[in-house]
């Protein structure tokens, strides 16, 4: 299915869900309200696509009772569509199916535990006036604590690994979406981000080697950056996220092993600089040898599971190396420059921002 492009032709919203009836009941109304508001303000079409990933909690029946159907309704704006997977395929596959079926060129991807403010959609869509933009992500607030947990992300490399979770905020009229210093971000999280559908599809979407979850969105963003596109942070678009509502119910040890495995796969497929790759391998060997001493035997299981996927890893590595238009070091230099820009305040933990604020008040 081909999707119409442009920021005014319409917006598709895709929400994957698995046994998330209670979450849909709480968070979906805000999405429907924001979609209706955007459709009215911009005089455009909006569709909401919920991808049920093999739920067994009555989610499908609940959605049908609220107007969701396989075809949607051309008379409603927003149109409410329902896609159903017969079994649980995992986050990446569910998202891919939803985005593939989307009618419009811009797709807002949301977790089922995310509430968005009414002007969120339009603020994100403005960024795609720049044809180089692949994705734009929200400013995310923890729905439980009220603390910012998703701001701009800085990229870099240290101690053998690509660093993606160092964050930043803007202060004192710092750069914005229309300034000469765009608010670049290392990755657009799959829980509250908008994507250019045509670019998403051309890149193959979320890589299913990371199934069932974790690192798909980080890896896809890195691929986008390497292919010459950009990912931006949009602080005007605010989302409230009840973090880990689905994954938090799973076995923590298993989740951690999958997370560690996928982090390794991410590097082996996408890190192409020889020197940086040598550093990465050296650190992986060190971590493997010291895992029993550090009381982290799970790392060895993650490593073994990653190595078992080596045939597909090598194939994907060749594909991404051939498609790359930027080197790893060129990408990291973009974020070094951004961190030095006026009005950018970088931090590793939110507590650092609170400590800085206290010092400013005291002085």
Buried (B, 14 or more C-beta within 10 A) or exposed (E): EEBBBEBEBBBBBBBBBBBBBBBBEBBBEBBBBBBBBBBEEBEBBBBBBBBBBBBEBEBBEBBEEBBBEEEBBEEBBBBBBBBBBEEBBBBBBBBBBBBBBBBBBBBBBBBBBBBBBBBBBBBBBBBBEEEEBBBBBBBBBBBEEEEBBBBBBBBBBEEBBBBBEBBBBBEEEBBBBEEEBBBBBBBBBBBBBBBBBBBBBEBBBBBBBBBBBBBBBBBBBBBBBBBEBBBBBBBBBBBBBBBEBBBEEEEEEEBBBBBBBBBBBBBBBBBBBEEBBEBBBEBBEEBBEEBEEEEBEBBBBBBEBBEEBEEBBEEBBEEBEEBBEBEBEEBBBBBEEBBEBEBBBBBEEBEEBEEEEEEEEEE
